[in-house]
Amino acid sequence: MQDETADPADQPEDAATGHALIARLVRGLDGSPGVYRMLNAANEVLYVGKARNLKARVSNYARPSGHSGRIARMIHETAAMMFLTTRTEVEALLLEQNLIKQLKPRYNVLMRDDKSFPNILISGNHDFPQIAKHRGKRSAPGHYYGPFASAGAVNRTLNQLQKVFLLRSCSDTVFSSRTRPCLLHQIRRCSAPCTGEIGKEDYAALVSDAQRFLEGKTTHVQAELAAQMQAAAEAMEFERAAALRDRIRALTNVQSAQGINPRGVAEADVVAVHLEGGQACVQVFFIRAHQSWGNRDFYPRTGAGAEEPEILQAFLAQFYDDREPPRLILTSHPVEDPDLLGQLLSDRAGRKVELALPQRGEKAELVENALRNAREALGRRLAETTAQGKLLAGLAEVFALEAPPRRIEVYDNSHIMGTDAVGGMIVAGPEGFLKGEYRKFNIKGTDLTPGDDFGMMKEVLTRRFERLLRDDPDRESGAWPDLLLIDGGAGQVSAVAGVLAGLGVDDVPFVGVAKGVDRDAGKEEFHRPGQPPMALPRNHPVLYFIQRLRDEAHRFAIGAHRAKRAKAVGATPLDEIPGVGAARKRALLAHFGSAKAVSRAGLPDLMAVDGISEAMARTIHDFFHDRG
């Protein structure tokens, strides 16, 4: 690759910018494919783009007219450019998406939700396979079915599948330790292979039925169950016939719960985009095995004026960056370069991926349904944003702020008698709670008195603002808060005031939220430095808003504390042994029963554990026996 940079720091003060700069840089380019970056005078990346022909593509920006408002603003701000040539245009597209994900340029379309989707896994390394929800990399052996749009969707499907196919959901460790059937067997949701209530061949038949159903072969499964029910009834095995009838009913419930079940589409993602009010909603429906496995809406940053083809192109390239694309992707609008994007997705999947823009028939109906959902979802979001804006304006009025806050940080601590203490920070703004910005702080101070809430708050705020001052002293990243809400009264407010004054931060307003008389919701008192406590009327909308913020901070802090406490309860000396991670720890505990038994084991016994080599066995043995 060739890297060429025009750096504003290296140019004279009267150096050209905008069209003139780009026109000069074009003369040094050739027709190679590649990626270009546009930078402003502060050396911030404004935009990342790819080109089949760099010279031809960048030449378009040198024209003084004919650009949209968004592109014109971007060109005007451009003070430097960087170029990377690639061997092929597909490489350029891949590099472009990697750079967008890394740099998050202001004028690019950026997908802002990178959560993974759950799947159903039927394990493949056991005589009696387990059916379970799986999220993350498909590293465990077995058959995967998905993705499902949400944990709720996969849980509902698993619940019904257990009624139909009676597969076990317990872990291998629980399975091996059972001596009698569990409650799931008693309520007819498991065939109890753990205690021999079903043989290996019969259980394998159930697994095969479940796999065929998840592959879309539902009619065959239902027909076989109906034949078995008829045969049982004719043999006067009425209890077995009734059980089979219940399984058929449960199977019918699964199919009806899936919603849209297209007959002519076995596997596809349906992707629709709707633009309104400068915002975009992308709706994705997952069609697998002729069934709808749910939908999810996304709100990508649209780069201040991008149109549907550009949004779809960028969204699809980023969405399938770490997800396996289906064989067919149906879209509501054309993408900018369907052949190139299709080739990129096919290369990632290792098989052909087709992009289609259906005009009629069942596929067009699927797209129209997704588009309607995108339109309705964006309408709800815009309405919620408007309501949120009114609440933020009300908050500014109540606390005499200069402007409605765009970033509110709410702090709370959680502990039990000072142990496993954790500080929690949640963030809210015009778009609601920003959960990706939440932070937890493990309290590290060794000189704190157990239960010293003031000391804990001082530590949390000190660490938070020391980092802000170090990483963003000029306050350009948007990470600086406009308002702090502290769970507590005058004491906590005094502690925060001391921290901020000590760090030289005197322009971030903060308010303490105390429970008030009888610690009753609705009687909250608000404390500010140098001012008497104040309260709001019981039915004031801003009061409800503050209560929601405080309750969310409380929930987050308690969750972080419980997770820390659970980890401490599960801690063993094995955690201190180099090379012993979670998998080896589980294997050792499953084999020996306790950490104490591991400490007493000899080398041959340690080597008998799955995953423990001779070298690792010696490390474990030496850890417990050479510690003097």
N, C-alpha and C positions, 0 to 999 in steps of 0.2 A: 504494500500500500504506500501511496505517496501522501505526505502530510504537508500542506502549505498553509501558513498562517499570516494574516495581516493583523498585527497587534496595535491597538490604539496607543499603547504606551510608547511604541517605537516611532510614532508619527509626529511631525511637527504640529504646533498648535493650530495652524491653518490648514491641516490636512483635510482632504475631501471626506465627506460622509455621504450616506444615502446613495442616490443614483450615481453620482460622480465617482464615488469610491468603487461601487460594484462594476461600473463601466471600465475602470482602470484594471480591476482584478481579472475581468473576463479575458483580457488579452493574454494572460498567462495560463489559461486553461486549454485543455484539449477535449476530445469527444469521448473520453473514458467514462464508464459508469462510476458512481461514487456517492459520497455523502457530503453535504455542506452544512456549516454552522454559521449563523448570523449573530454577532455580538454587539452590545451597546458600548458606550464610552467607559462604563464601569467594568468592562470585560465580562458581563453577564450574558449567558447564552439566551438569545431571544427566540430562536427557531432552529430546528434541525430538519433537514429535508434530504431526500434521495433523488437521484437522477439517472436515467439511462445514458444521457449525454450531458456531462456537467457544463460544458461550454454553452450548449443550447439552453439548458434549464436556467442557469444563472443569468444569461443574457436577458431573459424576460424581466428580471428585476431591475435591469439598467434602463428600461423604458420609463420616461417621466410620467406617463399617463396610462389609463386603461386598467388600473388595479382597483380591487375592492377597498373599502375604507380600512379594513383590518390589515391588508397587505401593504397599503400605502403608509399606515402608521409604523409598521414593522420596518419598512425600507428607510423611512425617515430616521428611525432610531439606530440604524445599523452604522457602526463605526469600525467594524472589522469583520473578516470572514475567515473560516478555516475549512480546508478541503481534505478529504480522504478518498483516494481512488480505490476501487475494488475490481476484481476480475469479472464479476457478473452483476447484473441488476438485482438478482435475488440476494446476493451477499450485501448489496447496498441497502435493500429493504430491511434485512435482518439487523444490520449495523444501525440503521436509522432508529428502529424500534428499541434497541438496547440503549442507545444514547438518550432517547426520549424518556425512557424509564429511569435512567440514572440522573439526568440533568433537569428534568421537569421544566422545559422551556415555556415561557409565558404564552407564546403564540401557537403552540402545538396542541392538538387534541390529546388529552391525557386521561386514561382510565384510572379511576380513583378507588376501586374496590378490587383487592387482590386475594380475597379469601378463597380457600379451596372449597370444592363441593364434595358432599359425602357420596359414597357408593355403598352397594351391598356386596359383601364378600362371602362366598361359600368356600371355606378353607380347603386346601388340597393336600395337607400333610398329616391326615389322621384317618383312621378306619371309619370313624363316625364324624364327618365334617360338621363344623360349626357354621351357622349363619349369623352374620353380625354386620353392624354399620362400620364402615372404614373411611377414614379421611386421611389424605396425604399421599405419599408415594406408594405405588403398587409394588411393594417389595416382597410382601408375604406371598407364599405360594397359594394358588387357588384361582377361582373364577370370580371376576369383578363385573358388576352390573351397575351402570350409572352413566353420567352423573345424575343425582337428584338435586332439585333446586334448593332444598333446605333440609336441616336436620329433622324438622317436623314432618316433611314429606316422606323421608326415608323411614322414620320411626313408625308412621302410620302404615306404610307398606309392610314393614317387618312384622308389625303386630298382626296384620291380617295373614301374612304368609305363615306365621307360626300356627295360626288356627287351621290353615289348609294343609300344610305339609309336615307339621309336627317336628321340625328340625330343632336341634338343641341350640341355645344361644349362650350357654355358659362357657367360660374359658376352659382350656385344657387342664389347668391346675385344679379347678373346681370339679371338672368331669372325673378326673382320676381319684379324687378324694371322697366321692359320694358313696354312701353305703345304703341309701334308700332313696326312692324317687322324690323329687322336689315338688313344690307347690305347682309349678307350671305343668307337670304331668297330671296332677289332680284336677286342674281346670282345663285339661285337654288342649294344651298348647305345646306339648313336648312328648315325644314317644319314649323318653327315658332310656336311651341306649346305655347310659352310665351304669345302670343296675341290671342290664340284661333283659329289659322288658321288650326289646325288639332285637332281632338278629341283624347281622351285618348285611346280608343280601336284601332283606326287607327295607332296612334303613337306606341302603344304596338306591333302591327304587324310589323312595321318597325324595332323595337328593336329585335324582334324574328328573322327576316330575317338576321339582322346584326350578331346576335349570331350564327346562323346556318352557315353563311359564315365563320366566324372566327373559327368554329369548323370543317371546311373542307367540309361541305355539300353544295358545291357551285352549283352542277348540279340541286339540288332541287330548289334553289333560282332562278336560271336562267330560269328554266322551268316555274315556277310560274309567273315570270315577263313577259316571252314571251306569256303565255296564257292571262294575263291581257292586254297586248298590242294588241293582236289579237281581244279580246273582245271589247276593246275601239275603234279599227278601224272599226269593224263591226257595232258598235253603232254610228259610225260617230262622235266619240269624238276624233277628230284628234289632238287637243292640248294635251290631256292626253296621247294619244298613242305616240306622239312625246317625251313627258317627260319620258315615260317608255322606249322608244327606247334609249334615252340618258343614262338612268340608266343602261341598259344592256350593252351599250358600255363602260361605266365607269367600270362596273364589270369585263368586259373582260380585260380592261387595268390593273386592279389590279392584275389579275391572271398572265398576261404576265410579269408584273413588278416584280413578285416574283422570276423570274429566274427558277431555277430547281424546278419542282413540281412533286415529286415522287408519283406514284400511289400506290405502295405497302408499303409505310412507312408513317404512320399517325403522329407519334410523336417520334423524336429522336434528339440527338446531335451527330454530326459526328466530331470526334476528330482525327486529323492527326498530326504527328510530323516529322520534317525533321531536320537532323543534318548535319552541314557543318562548317568547319573552327573553331571548338571548340564552336560554338553557335548553339542554337536550336530555331526553330519556331514551335509553336503549333497553328494550325488553327482549329477553332471551327465553324461549320455550325449549325444553329438552324432550325430544321424541325418541323413545327407544322401544324396541320390540312392539311396534304399533301402538304404543301407549304414551300418554303424556306424563312425564315424571316431574312436572312442576315448572315454574317459571321464576325468573328473578329480574328485577329492574336495576339499572345502573344509570348513574348521572355523571358522565364524563365531563371534564372541563373542556369546553369547546374552542378554546383558543380565540375567543372574542370575535366571532363572526364566521366560523367554519360552516360549510354546507353539508347536507346529508352524505354525499359520496365520500367526502374527506373524513367525516366522523366515522362512518362505517369501516372504511379502509383501516384507519388507525385503531379503532376499537377491536376489530377482528384480529389484527396482527398482534395486539397486546393481550387480548383475552386468551388466545391459544398459545401464548408464549410458554406456559408451563402446564397446559392442559391438552389432552389428546383430542383433536377435532374429529367430528363424525364424518361419515362418507359424503354427506350432503348438508350444505348450509343454504337455507332459504332466506333471502333478504327482502326488505321492503323497498329499498332503493338500490340503484346500481352503485357499485364501488368504483373508486377512481381507476384502478387497474386490475380487473378481475383475473386475467391470465397470470399476472405476476404473483398476486396474492394466493391464487389457487396453487401455483407451483411451490410457493413457500410453505403453505400448510401441508401439501402433499409430501414435501421433503421431511417435515417434522413428524408426520404420521407414519411415514414409511409405506404409504399406499395412496391411491388417488383420492383427492378431496375435491368435490364439485361445488361451485358456487352457482346458485340459480336465482333468477328473478321471475317467479311464476306470474302469469297473467290471468289464468283461468283454472277452474277445477278445484280439487281438494287442497292442493298445495297453496293456491292463491287464497283460499278460505283460511288456512292456517296463518298465513302472513297477515291477512286482514284482522284476524282475531288478536294477533300479537301487537299490531299497530294500534288497535283500539285500546288495548291494555296500556300501551306506552302513552297514548294521549291522555287517558284517565289518570294514570299514575303521575304524570307531569303536572296535570291540573291540580291534583291533591297537594303535590309538593309546593307548587307556586302559592296555593292558598295558605299552606302551613308556614311558608316563608314570610308571607304578608303578616300573618298573625304573630309570628316570632318577631318581626320587625317592630310591631306595635308594642310588644312586651318589652323589648330592649329600649325603645323610646321612653316607655313608662318608667323603666328602671333608671334611666338617665335623669328623668324629671324628679323622681323620688329622692335620689341621692345627689342631686345637683352636679351631675357630670357634664363635661363640656359637650359631649356627643354620645349617641347610643353606642355602647361597647360592642366591638366586633369579636373580641376574645375575652371571655370570662373564665377565670380559673378558680375552682372551689376546692378547699383543702379540708381534710378530716384525718384524724388518727384513730387507730384501733389496736387494742391490746387487752390482755387479761392480767391484772395486777402487775403491769409493766413488762410481762413476758411476751416474746414473739411480736414486738411492737412494729407496726407498719404505718407509714403515712401515705395517704392517697390523694391524688390530684386529678380532678376531672375538668374537662374543657367544654364550653358551650359557646355558640355564636349564632349568626343569622340563620344557619342551616340546622340548628338544633345541637344535640350532643355530638361532639367530634371524638368518637371512641378511639380512633387511631392515635389521638394525642394524649390519652390518659397515661399517667405515670404512677408507679408505686415507689416508695422510699423505705428500704429496710433501715430502721433506726440503728445507727452504729455507735452513738455516743456511749462511752464506758463510764463517764462521770455523772450520768443522769440518775436521779433517784427513781426507783421503779414507780411508774404511774405519773411521772412529771409531764403533764400535758403541755405545759408552757415550754419546757425544754425541748420536747419532741417537735413542737411547732417551729421553734427557733431553728432546729437542725434542718428540718425539711425546707423552710423558706431560704435559709442560708445556702444550702446546696443548689436549690433551684435557681436563685438569682446570681450566684457566683458563676454558674454555667452560662446563663444568659449573657452576663457581662463578658465572659471569656469568648463565647462562640459568636455572639452577635452584638458587639458594642454599639454599632450604628443603628440597630433596630430596623433592619431591612428585610428580615426573613418572615415577619408576621408572627413570630413566636412570642413576642412580648405581650403580656396581658394588658387590657384596658381597665380591668376591674378584678380585684381579689375578694372572694367571699370566704370568710373563715368560720368554721364551726366553733363557736364559743363567744364569750362575752368580753368584758373590759380587760381581763387578764391576758387573753389571747391577742387582743388588739394591741395592747401595750408591748407584748413580745414581738409581734410583727413590725410595729413601728421602730423598735430598737434595731431589728435586723436590717430593715431597709435603710434607716439612717446611717448605720454603720457601713453599709455598702455604697452610700452616696446616691441611692435611688429615692428621689423625693417627688416624683411625678406619677406614681402608680397608685390610684385610690384603692382603699381596702375598707371592708365592712365586716364586723363580727356579727354573726347570726346566733343569738342566744335563745333558748327555749322559752324564757320568760316565766311568768307566774305559773306555778304548779306544773312546769314543763309540758304545757298543753299546746298542741298544734293550733295555730291561730292566734296565739298570744305572744308570738316571737317579738323580741326586742332587738333593735339594730344599734350597734355601737360603732362610733367613728372617733378617731383621735381628736381630742379637744372639743367634743360636742356632747351634749347630754343624750342619753338613750332615746330612741324614738320607736314608734310602733305604727303599723298600718291598720286600717279597718279590716275586720275579720273577713269580709267578702271582696277585698281588693284583688284584682287580677295579678298585680305585681307580687303580692304576698304569696299567692298560689304558685307563681313562677319561681320565686325564691325557695319555697318549700320543695318543689320538684328538684331544683338544683342541689339543695342540701341533702335530700334523700338519696339522690343518685351518688353523691360523694360518699355518703354513709354506706350505701350498698357496696360500692367499689372498695372502700377501705376494709370493710368487714370481710369481703371475699378474699382480698389479698392476705389479711391476717389469718383466716382459716386455712388458706393454702399453705402458708408458712408454718402454721402449727401442725398441720397434717404431715408436712414434710419432716418436721422435727420429731414427731411421734414415730414415723417410719424409719428414722435414721438408725443405722447400725455401724459397728466398727468396719464393716465391709466397705462403707462409703469412703473410707480413708485409704484404701489399698490402691496404689497406682495400677491402672489398667482394668480395674473392675468397674464396669459401668452398670447401667440398669439391667441389661439382658443377662450378664454374668451373675449379678446379684440375685436376680430371680431364679436362675438355674441353681445356684448354690443353696438358696433357702428352700427351694422345692425339693432338692435332693437330701439335705441334712435336717431340714425342719426349723433350724434356728441358727443365728450367728454364733452362739456359744458352741453349738455342735460343730460348726465349721472350724472354729478356733482349735478344737481338739482333734480334728481329722489329720490323718497321716497323708504322706504324699500319694501313695497308691489310691487312697479313697478320693482325694481331690481330683486326681487324673481321671477317675471314672465318671466325672460329671460332664455332661455335654457342653462343648465349647471351652473347656478348660484344658489347655495344653500342658505339657510337662513344665515348660518355663513359667507359665502362669501359676501352675500348682505350686511350684517352688517359691514364687513371689508371695503367694498367699500364706504358705507355711512359714516362710521366714518372717513375715509381718507379725504373726502371732507368737513366734518362738524366739525371735532374736531382737526383742525390744528392750533388753536390759541396759 
